[in-house]
Amino acid sequence: MQTIMHPAFQEKLAVLAALLEYSRTLRAATRAKVGAPRYQVVSKGPAWDVVDMATDSVLGFAFSYQAALRFALAMEAGAASKRGLQ
């Protein structure tokens, strides 16, 4: 069963998709310019996720903030060393 969407809603969704893509591009450019951390620790219930901010993908998790932070800092150090080799 296919739902038919009103053309005004389709237009608004297209505009929203374009704005979201522009926002992603602008955030990535700003992070690259400022040198912001690439990895972030995010609370998810009883666990902490380590998220790659460039791709918004979860790379790992831990059940303590300190462990998640150590993992994120290790990932930052690895990324920095790879940038230095290129």
C-alpha positions in Angstrom: 0.0 0.0 0.0 1.6 3.2 -1.1 0.8 6.5 0.7 0.4 9.5 -1.5 1.9 12.6 -0.1 0.7 16.1 -0.7 3.0 18.0 -3.0 3.5 20.7 -0.4 4.8 18.1 2.1 7.1 16.6 -0.6 8.5 20.1 -1.3 9.1 20.8 2.4 10.9 17.4 2.8 13.1 18.2 -0.2 14.0 21.6 1.4 14.6 20.0 4.8 16.9 17.3 3.2 18.9 20.1 1.4 19.2 22.0 4.7 20.4 19.0 6.6 23.1 18.2 4.0 24.2 21.8 4.0 24.4 21.7 7.8 26.5 18.5 7.8 28.9 20.0 5.2 29.2 23.2 7.2 29.8 21.4 10.5 32.5 19.2 8.9 34.2 22.3 7.4 34.1 24.1 10.7 35.5 21.2 12.6 38.4 20.9 10.1 39.1 24.6 10.3 38.9 24.9 14.1 40.6 21.5 14.8 37.7 20.3 17.0 37.9 16.7 18.3 36.9 14.1 15.9 35.6 11.7 18.5 33.0 12.4 21.2 31.8 10.5 24.3 27.9 10.5 24.5 25.8 9.1 27.3 23.4 6.3 26.2 21.6 5.1 29.3 24.0 3.1 31.5 26.7 3.1 28.8 28.8 5.7 27.1 29.2 5.6 23.3 32.3 6.9 21.5 31.1 8.6 18.3 33.0 9.6 15.2 31.8 13.1 14.6 32.7 13.0 10.9 30.5 10.0 10.1 28.2 10.0 13.2 29.0 6.3 13.6 29.4 4.6 17.0 32.9 3.2 17.2 32.6 1.6 20.7 31.1 1.9 24.1 32.0 1.6 27.8 30.2 1.4 31.0 32.2 4.2 32.7 32.9 7.7 31.5 36.6 7.4 32.2 37.0 4.2 30.1 35.0 5.8 27.2 37.1 9.0 27.4 40.4 7.0 27.4 39.1 5.2 24.3 38.2 8.5 22.6 41.5 10.0 23.5 43.4 7.0 22.1 41.4 7.3 18.9 42.3 11.0 18.7 45.9 10.2 19.1 45.8 7.5 16.4 44.1 9.9 14.0 46.6 12.6 14.8 49.5 10.3 14.1 48.0 9.2 10.8 47.6 12.9 9.8 51.3 13.4 10.7 52.4 10.6 8.4 50.7 11.9 5.3 
